[in-house]
Amino acid sequence: MTYLRLLPLKPNIGSGLSDGNVMPPCATATTRAGRIGIARSRALVTDILRLHQRNPTFAHNHDMPLAELAEARSRAAVRISWSALFIKAWGDVSSRHPSLRQTWRTFPTPHIFQHQTSVANLAVSRAHDGVDWLCWGLIRSPEHRSLPEIQASIDAFSNEPVDRQFRRQLKFSALPTIVRRAIWWWNLNIAGEKRATRLGTFSLTTVSGRGVSIQHPPTVMTTGLTFGPLDHNGRMKVTLVYDHRLMDGAFVADRLIDLEQTLNEAVLTELRELCRSAQSSESGEKDFNSTSVPDSHQDAA
């Protein structure tokens, strides 16, 4: 049971061997020809790709007009990333549609399990011990969190030491492949509600900051989101990957429309409130300075 607690991808990756044929990350950097061991930093990525092959996922794209949201984001006193906006919005949509919180289980017979709340699984690229790792951070109930709270979690995933923020993932990646596969299977099929708290209910990954779009991101979740860069017309390509065993294309298309409306209504409203609160703070400081300066001059006189 101790091993089972290693799987959670929540924050709380290093060199070394994870299998007999897996080499330290630095072993991949060589100019010599010949056989090279698989770096430990790729262990969980290969696990997810293997599991994704068993998931009958499809992807739908939607071109969203987000110019107003982009403008409000640029004026916010606190930096709010696009990932935070999408996590908040999709959490809100998922709270209104239970099927987005359902997962497919295969044991003892195929069945559907519905989770009480949404948990976002965010892919984060990190450098650790001179090697690139892909890590995953979890944000529970994003629909009930403020944008600054969500952004604070994302900043921690991106900036805090990897061996502290993703300690369990480091330990999990060091286990032999056969042990990791057993733990994956348990958490995907047996763990009940803990599947969500350990893995999440939906995933988000993006490289839009590099001006690139992902076509069909692999995921072991019921849904997975990705988005591309904002174009010159204020439009953004948003892609939703979904498990076709649990929902059909028409339902997914409608939820993409819901996502657009949530971004341009509820999320935009919260962003504008952040802008107004920042402006109020600035005006309050100016008023204080304008009244305090004459007083100090008078005292000095």
Secondary structure, DSSP 4 states (H G I P E B T S, - for coil): -TGGGG---S----SS-SSTTEE-GGGG---S-S--PEEGGGHHHHHHHHHHTTS-EEEEEEEEE-HHHHHHHHH-SS---HHHHHHHHHHHHHHH-GGGGEEEE-SSS-EEEE-SS-EEEEEEEEEETTEEEEEEEEEE-GGGS-HHHHHHHHHHHHHS-HHHHTHHHHHHHTS-HHHHHHHHHHHHHT-TTHHHHHH-SEEE---GGGT---SS---SSSEEEEE----TTSEEEEEEEEETTT--HHHHHHHHHHHHHHIIIIIHHHHHHHHHHHHHHHHHHHHHHHHHHHHHHHHH-
